[in-house]
Amino acid sequence: MARTQGKTVLSTINQPSSESFFFFDKLILMTDGHIVYQGDAKRSVEHFKLINMPIPRFANPADYFMKVLTVRYPKRPEDD
């Protein structure tokens, strides 16, 4: 629908498979109410590599993002 009818498709997906993750066009990653990445889904892996948080080889990017963006409560200084 997005491509053929010019519609915007918005979805919240919790831990998609790596196969479905790479079908996403755009991606917004949030933690604790803040956007930490917004852009092309395919470029997110490179972005995390550039900020010294590379995704382990053969890992599902969605699983990795969930792991590193989780905030434990009560928050500690390193969580910010």
TAJONOR-V949137 format. One record per pair of residues at least 12 apart in sequence whose ideal C-beta (glycine too) atoms are under 10 Angstrom apart, sorted by the first residue. I is the first residue (numbers start at 1). J is the second residue. If there is no record, write none. Layout:
BEGIN
I;J
I;J
END
This chain:
BEGIN
2;25
2;26
3;25
8;26
9;25
9;26
10;26
10;28
11;24
12;28
13;62
14;62
14;66
15;60
15;62
15;63
15;65
15;66
16;60
16;61
16;62
16;63
17;60
17;62
17;63
18;58
18;59
18;60
18;61
18;62
18;63
18;64
19;60
20;60
20;62
21;41
21;42
21;44
21;45
21;60
21;61
21;62
21;63
21;65
22;41
22;42
22;45
22;61
22;62
23;41
24;40
24;41
24;42
24;44
24;61
24;62
25;40
25;41
25;42
26;38
26;39
26;40
26;41
26;42
26;44
27;39
27;40
27;41
27;42
27;43
27;44
27;47
27;61
27;62
27;65
28;41
28;44
29;41
29;44
29;47
29;48
29;61
29;62
29;65
29;66
29;68
29;69
30;69
31;65
31;66
31;68
31;69
31;70
31;71
31;79
32;69
32;70
32;71
32;73
32;75
32;79
32;80
33;71
34;69
34;71
34;80
36;48
36;51
36;65
36;68
36;69
37;51
37;65
37;69
41;61
41;62
42;61
44;61
44;62
44;64
44;65
45;59
45;61
45;64
45;65
48;61
48;64
48;65
48;68
53;65
53;68
55;68
END
